[in-house]
Amino acid sequence: MASSITWGLLLQVPGAMRQSSPDIYQYDLPHFSSFAFSLYHELARQSNNKIIFSPVSIAIAFILKGIGFKFKKAPKADIHKDLGSLPETLKQPNSQFQLTASTMLIIDENPKQKPEFLCNVKKLYHSKALSINFRNIKEAKKEINHQIKIRTQGIIVDLVKALDEDTALALVNYIIFEGKWNDKFEAQCFLKGDFHVNEKITVKVPVINHVGMFHLYRDNEFSCWVFVQHYQGRMAAFLLLPNLGKMQLLEGGLSGKHLAKILKYLEIRRKRWASRSANLHLPKLSISGTYDLKTLLGKLGITKVFSNGADLSGITEEVPLKLSKAAHRAWLTVDEKGAEKEDTTSLGSLPRSHLHTFHFNRPFLLLIFFEEGSHGLLFMGKTMDPVAKSQSGEKRVCLPVPPPAYPYCQVLWALEEEGKL
């Protein structure tokens, strides 16, 4: 699945983009994660604020539009089928999560669209193109946002903020995920405590305390802790917590190559032990983000898809088309409750000072894979100030706070950091 997703992304504009520009299609098959991290690094450069987006969902969005390109070497139909079936693949009958992922093409109602294009969109992506009158930009924007609000049951509103006067083709992509942890633990109590946004700013945030068995280890190269948690289903979340003042080091150096190194190291560690007991302070994750893909991809040199040079005659041959607007919205919520509680009698009999204490009291990164060990990055994100609101009033991640310092835990962490555990 991962290779097909990557290949589809790389082929979004083959034939029509033969010049040596750094467009998406030039990325190598094994390096889908390189594209994902390039997006993240650009967002991190733009703002020292929260980040949350879905690399896989963005890939799907542009392959959907790719159906309309006149390819010299067209991507195979099974590539589109792999991408189109991703949401269904994730929504297995026994999965305890809800995923809504969709891409909507909005096309001016005047040019006649090719029947084969409409058929392919519906057949391969379980979607349809929305015909709209772009001559009235204000009403067009209102109708687009209305359609998105209906399709997301009111979760996403006002996704499209503005449209150019000459808009004839737009794309909106959104992904909404609501899940539960799969790992078993006992939720003990809710707390409030200090969260250190930076060396000068500290805020109070709500947290919940868990005791159970968890996967975690120390990444000395980037001075951060890596905590792995599983969703009910097949997905896995990686939470990377850098030392205070080390966020730039982590963001600047983290790459697909280093991520593969982390995955390999975790596999080795699991051969030694499956998990370890810990006293964990974990938030209920709730975070969302909205991005203008035309601007974002343009910063990476991906521009022709938005220019008059893009051959979209696969959609219509009546008038030249270009993609004028592309917006992406990601929404992630995780229930703080775990799976059915396991027997924690043996843990409860130990004093808290004998348990590892893992807590988030400063900014951290979040990576979610739709299948652990794969290259399918479903979400990438960062939280900075959990109580601040974005300009659109979106919720921020509620981060944990540290419990009292326990000498025994400090010794354990120090030993692991030195490589003695």
C-alpha positions in Angstrom: 0.0 0.0 0.0 2.7 2.5 0.9 4.5 2.1 -2.4 1.4 2.6 -4.4 0.5 5.7 -2.4 4.0 7.1 -3.0 4.0 6.3 -6.7 0.6 7.9 -7.2 1.9 11.1 -5.5 5.0 11.1 -7.6 3.0 10.8 -10.8 0.6 13.6 -10.1 1.9 15.6 -13.1 4.1 13.4 -15.3 4.4 14.3 -18.9 3.0 17.8 -18.3 6.0 18.7 -16.2 9.1 17.5 -18.0 11.3 20.5 -17.0 13.7 20.1 -14.2 11.6 21.7 -11.5 11.4 20.3 -8.0 7.8 19.1 -8.3 6.3 16.2 -6.4 6.6 13.7 -9.2 10.4 13.8 -9.0 10.5 12.3 -5.5 11.8 8.7 -5.4 9.5 5.8 -4.6 11.1 5.0 -1.2 11.0 8.6 -0.1 7.3 9.5 0.4 8.3 10.5 3.9 10.8 13.0 2.4 7.8 14.8 0.9 6.0 14.7 4.2 8.9 16.1 6.1 9.5 18.8 3.5 5.9 19.9 4.1 6.5 19.9 7.9 9.8 21.8 7.7 8.2 24.5 5.6 5.3 24.9 8.0 7.7 25.0 10.9 9.6 27.8 9.2 6.5 29.8 8.6 5.3 29.8 12.2 6.4 28.7 15.7 2.8 27.6 16.3 0.8 24.4 16.3 1.0 22.2 13.2 -1.3 19.3 12.2 -1.7 17.9 8.7 -2.1 14.6 6.8 0.6 13.8 4.2 -1.3 10.8 2.9 -4.6 12.8 2.6 -2.8 15.5 0.6 -1.3 12.8 -1.7 -4.8 11.4 -2.3 -6.1 14.9 -3.1 -3.6 15.5 -5.8 -3.9 12.1 -7.3 -7.7 12.7 -7.6 -7.0 15.8 -9.5 -4.4 13.9 -11.5 -7.2 11.9 -13.1 -7.9 15.1 -15.1 -4.4 15.4 -16.5 -3.5 14.3 -20.0 -0.6 11.9 -19.1 2.1 10.9 -21.5 2.6 8.0 -19.1 -0.6 7.6 -17.2 -0.6 6.0 -13.7 -2.1 2.6 -13.5 -5.7 2.3 -12.4 -4.7 0.1 -9.5 -2.6 3.0 -8.1 -5.8 5.1 -7.9 -7.7 2.2 -6.5 -5.1 1.8 -3.7 -5.4 5.5 -2.8 -9.2 5.6 -3.2 -9.6 2.6 -0.9 -7.4 4.0 1.9 -10.3 5.3 4.0 -12.1 2.0 3.6 -8.9 0.1 4.5 -8.6 2.0 7.7 -12.2 1.6 8.7 -12.1 -2.2 9.4 -15.2 -3.7 11.1 -13.5 -4.1 14.5 -11.7 -0.8 14.5 -12.6 1.5 17.4 -12.2 4.7 15.6 -13.9 7.0 13.1 -12.2 8.3 10.0 -13.7 10.7 7.5 -11.4 11.6 4.6 -12.5 13.2 1.4 -11.4 15.3 -1.5 -13.8 17.5 -3.4 -13.2 19.0 -6.8 -15.2 22.2 -7.5 -15.4 23.0 -11.2 -17.1 25.9 -12.9 -20.5 24.8 -14.3 -20.0 26.4 -17.7 -17.4 24.1 -19.3 -18.7 20.6 -20.2 -16.9 18.0 -18.2 -15.8 14.7 -19.9 -18.0 11.8 -18.9 -14.9 9.5 -18.4 -13.5 12.0 -15.9 -16.7 12.1 -13.8 -16.9 8.3 -13.9 -13.3 7.8 -12.8 -13.7 10.2 -9.9 -16.8 8.4 -8.7 -15.5 4.9 -9.3 -12.0 5.2 -8.0 -12.5 7.7 -5.2 -16.1 7.4 -4.0 -16.3 11.1 -4.6 -17.8 13.4 -7.2 -17.0 16.8 -8.7 -19.1 19.7 -7.6 -20.3 22.0 -10.4 -20.7 25.6 -9.3 -21.2 29.1 -10.7 -17.9 30.8 -10.1 -19.1 34.0 -11.7 -20.5 35.0 -8.3 -17.4 34.4 -6.1 -19.2 35.3 -2.8 -22.0 32.8 -3.4 -19.6 30.2 -4.7 -17.5 30.4 -1.5 -20.7 30.1 0.6 -21.9 27.1 -1.3 -18.5 25.3 -1.1 -18.4 25.8 2.7 -22.0 24.7 3.0 -21.3 21.5 1.2 -18.2 20.8 3.4 -20.2 21.5 6.6 -22.9 19.0 5.5 -20.4 16.3 4.6 -18.6 16.7 7.9 -21.7 17.0 10.0 -20.8 20.4 11.1 -17.3 19.6 12.3 -15.6 21.7 9.6 -16.9 25.2 8.9 -15.6 28.0 6.8 -12.7 26.0 5.3 -12.5 28.2 2.2 -11.8 31.8 3.3 -11.3 33.4 -0.1 -11.4 32.7 -3.9 -9.7 34.5 -6.7 -12.0 36.3 -9.2 -10.8 34.1 -12.1 -11.3 30.8 -10.2 -12.6 28.0 -12.5 -11.3 25.0 -10.6 -10.7 24.5 -6.8 -9.8 21.5 -4.6 -10.6 21.0 -0.9 -9.4 18.1 1.1 -10.2 17.2 4.7 -9.5 14.4 7.1 -11.2 13.9 10.5 -10.0 11.3 12.9 -11.5 10.3 16.2 -9.9 7.3 18.0 -9.1 5.6 21.2 -5.9 4.2 22.6 -5.5 0.4 22.2 -2.9 -0.1 24.9 -4.3 -1.1 28.3 -3.9 1.3 31.2 -5.8 2.6 34.2 -6.9 6.2 34.1 -6.5 7.4 37.6 -7.2 11.1 37.9 -7.4 14.4 36.2 -4.9 17.1 37.2 -3.9 20.6 36.3 -0.3 21.8 36.3 2.4 23.9 34.6 3.2 23.6 30.9 6.4 25.3 29.8 5.7 26.9 26.4 9.3 28.3 26.5 11.8 29.5 29.1 9.7 32.6 29.8 6.1 31.4 29.4 4.3 28.9 31.6 0.6 28.1 31.5 -1.8 25.9 33.5 -3.3 22.9 31.5 -5.6 19.9 32.3 -4.0 16.4 32.2 -4.9 12.9 33.1 -2.7 10.4 34.9 -2.3 6.8 33.6 -0.5 3.8 35.1 0.2 0.8 32.8 2.6 -0.7 30.3 4.0 1.5 27.6 6.5 1.6 24.8 9.1 4.4 25.2 12.8 5.1 24.8 15.4 7.8 24.6 16.7 9.3 21.3 20.0 10.8 22.2 20.8 12.2 18.8 18.0 14.7 19.1 17.8 14.9 22.8 14.2 13.7 23.0 12.0 11.0 24.4 10.0 8.8 22.0 6.7 7.4 23.3 4.8 4.9 21.1 1.1 4.4 21.7 -1.4 2.3 19.7 -4.9 3.1 18.6 -7.7 0.6 18.5 -7.2 -0.6 15.0 -3.8 -0.8 13.3 -2.5 2.7 13.8 0.4 3.8 16.0 1.2 7.3 17.3 4.8 8.5 18.0 5.1 11.3 20.5 8.5 13.0 20.4 9.3 15.1 23.5 12.5 17.1 23.1 14.4 18.5 26.1 13.6 22.1 26.9 15.2 24.4 24.3 15.8 21.5 21.9 12.7 21.7 19.6 14.6 23.4 16.8 17.3 20.7 16.9 14.6 18.0 16.7 12.6 19.8 13.9 15.6 20.6 11.8 17.2 17.2 11.9 14.2 14.9 11.9 13.8 13.2 8.5 12.4 10.0 6.9 15.8 8.4 7.2 16.0 9.1 11.0 12.5 8.0 11.4 13.4 4.7 9.8 16.2 4.4 12.3 13.8 5.0 15.2 11.5 2.3 13.9 14.4 -0.2 13.5 15.6 0.6 17.0 12.2 0.1 18.5 12.0 -3.3 16.8 15.3 -4.3 18.4 14.1 -3.1 21.8 10.9 -5.0 21.5 12.8 -8.2 21.2 14.2 -7.5 24.6 10.9 -6.5 26.2 7.4 -5.7 24.8 6.8 -2.7 27.1 7.6 -1.3 30.5 5.6 -0.1 33.5 5.2 3.6 33.8 3.3 6.4 35.5 2.2 8.4 32.5 0.6 11.8 32.2 -1.2 11.9 28.9 -3.7 14.4 27.5 -6.8 14.0 25.5 -5.5 15.0 22.1 -7.7 17.5 20.2 -6.0 19.6 17.5 -6.9 20.9 14.0 -5.2 22.9 11.3 -6.1 24.5 8.0 -3.6 25.2 5.2 -3.5 26.8 1.8 -1.8 24.2 -0.3 -1.2 26.5 -3.2 1.0 28.7 -1.0 2.5 25.8 0.9 3.5 23.7 -2.1 4.6 26.8 -3.9 7.3 27.3 -1.2 8.6 23.8 -2.2 8.8 24.8 -5.8 5.6 22.9 -6.8 4.0 25.6 -9.0 3.1 24.3 -12.4 0.0 22.4 -11.2 -1.4 25.9 -10.3 -0.3 27.6 -13.5 -1.7 27.9 -17.1 0.9 25.3 -18.1 -0.9 22.5 -16.4 -2.7 20.3 -19.0 -6.1 19.6 -17.5 -7.8 18.6 -20.8 -8.7 15.3 -19.1 -11.4 17.3 -17.3 -12.6 19.4 -20.2 -11.3 20.5 -23.6 -13.6 23.5 -24.0 -11.4 26.0 -22.0 -8.0 25.9 -20.5 -8.1 25.1 -16.8 -5.7 25.7 -13.9 -6.1 24.9 -10.2 -6.7 28.2 -8.5 -7.5 27.1 -5.0 -6.4 24.1 -2.9 -7.2 23.9 0.8 -6.4 21.1 3.4 -8.0 20.7 6.8 -6.9 18.0 9.4 -8.8 17.3 12.6 -7.5 14.9 15.2 -9.1 13.8 18.5 -8.1 10.9 20.7 -10.1 9.7 23.7 -7.9 9.6 26.8 -9.5 6.3 27.9 -7.6 3.1 27.0 -8.8 -0.3 26.0 -10.4 -2.6 28.6 -8.3 -2.1 31.8 -5.7 -4.8 32.4 -4.9 -6.2 35.8 -2.6 -3.6 37.3 -2.5 -5.1 40.8 1.2 -5.7 40.5 1.8 -2.1 39.5 -0.5 -0.7 42.1 1.4 -2.5 44.8 4.6 -0.7 43.9 5.2 2.8 45.2 5.0 5.5 42.4 8.7 6.1 43.0 9.4 2.6 41.5 7.7 3.4 38.2 9.0 5.3 35.3 7.3 8.7 35.1 6.7 10.0 31.6 5.1 13.4 31.2 4.7 16.2 28.7 5.3 19.6 30.2 6.7 21.3 27.1 6.1 21.3 23.3 6.2 18.0 21.5 5.8 16.4 18.0 3.2 13.9 16.9 3.4 11.3 14.1 0.6 8.9 13.4 1.0 6.0 11.0 -2.0 4.1 9.5 0.0 0.9 10.1 3.0 0.7 12.4 6.3 0.1 10.5 4.8 1.5 7.2 5.7 4.8 5.4 2.0 5.9 5.5 2.1 9.0 7.6 -1.5 9.7 8.3 -0.8 12.7 10.5 2.2 15.0 11.4 1.9 17.6 14.0 3.3 19.8 16.7 1.8 21.6 19.7 3.2 24.7 21.3 0.8 26.5 23.7 -2.0 24.1 24.6 -4.3 26.7 26.1 -3.9 29.4 23.4 -6.5 29.5 20.6 -5.6 29.9 17.0 -7.1 32.8 14.9 -9.9 30.5 13.9 -10.6 29.6 17.5 -9.6 25.9 17.1 -9.0 23.8 20.1 -5.4 23.1 21.1 -3.8 19.9 22.5 -4.2 19.6 26.3 -0.8 18.6 27.5 0.3 16.7 30.6 2.1 18.1 33.6 4.9 16.5 35.6 4.1 14.7 38.9 6.5 15.2 41.9 10.0 14.2 41.0 10.9 10.7 42.3 14.6 9.9 42.8 14.2 6.3 41.6 12.6 7.4 38.4 15.3 10.0 37.8 17.9 7.3 38.2 16.2 5.0 35.7 15.9 7.8 33.1 19.5 8.8 33.6 20.7 5.2 33.2 18.7 4.8 29.9 19.9 8.2 28.6 23.5 7.0 29.2 22.7 3.7 27.3 22.9 1.5 30.4 19.4 0.2 30.2 
